[in-house]
Amino acid sequence: MIKLLAETKGSFQLHDLAHKGQRIHARRPSVVENSHFIQDRIGRDQVRIIAEVKPEATDADFVGYMKDSDGDMQLAIDAFLAEFGKEAADAPEGKKKRAAKPKNPTPEADA
């Protein structure tokens, strides 16, 4: 089954009750399996596909990257796709990458 990182095009969530009850959350991308429901919502211009991801990717993995990125959604997406994106090179199991947190987020911390 093909998995996707997808998001809704508005402030609403979608539930695919016919396919494992999967959900595309409001206000954040979600990892979902491609289904007739998802394809229908893409056709209705309600869902935007960010990327196709590896079969082992889960929504819980993406949530972990969101937490590690301290609210920087683009950083979370980029780090997640570096590991789970279809084009990502297969890294050894012990060398998985996580989103990097800035060491000194404010200039005052250097003083």
C-alpha positions, 0 to 999 in steps of 0.5 A: 500500500502506498503511504502519503504525507498529506494535509487538508487545504483548510482548517478541517480534518478528514476521517477515512472510516472505510479504510482503517479509520485513518485521519488527516488532522486539521492544521498539520500534515498526516501520514495516511495510506492512499485510498479511494477516499483520499483520492476522492478528496484530492479530486475535490481539492480538499487535500494536498499531497506533500510527498509519497513516503516509505511503507514503514512511515507512521503518523506517530513518527511524524508527530515525533518530528514535529515535537523535535522541531519546536513548532517549525513545521517546515523543519519537521517535514524536511527532517521526516522526508529525509528519513521516510521520503520515497527518495531518501537513501536507506540509512542503517537502523542506528543512524536515523536522523531527527530534526535538529534544535537550534543551540542558541535560539536567541542572541542574548544567550551568547552574552 
